[in-house]
């Protein structure tokens, strides 16, 4: 039954000090392929000392 199958898409998000990176993988035939990839640079002051300092800028990059 297709209704109970698990999802075949995988999404990854990396919020780093210089950029936000996103990756979407699609399972096909038992292997995964990259379906989408995105990188949004961040200004130097958006993240500092491992903490988000400008949440609006980081949220915009994720969108």
GIPEZI-V488667 format. One record per backbone hydrogen bond with DSSP energy under -1.0 kcal/mol. CO is the residue of the C=O (numbers start at 1). NH is the residue of the N-H. If there is no record, write none. Layout:
((CO | NH) (CO | NH))
This chain:
((1 | 4) (2 | 5) (8 | 27) (10 | 25) (12 | 23) (14 | 21) (18 | 42) (19 | 16) (20 | 40) (21 | 14) (22 | 38) (23 | 12) (24 | 35) (24 | 36) (25 | 10) (26 | 33) (28 | 31) (31 | 28) (33 | 26) (36 | 24) (38 | 22) (40 | 20) (43 | 46) (46 | 53) (46 | 54) (48 | 51) (51 | 48) (54 | 58) (55 | 59) (56 | 60) (57 | 61) (58 | 62) (59 | 63))
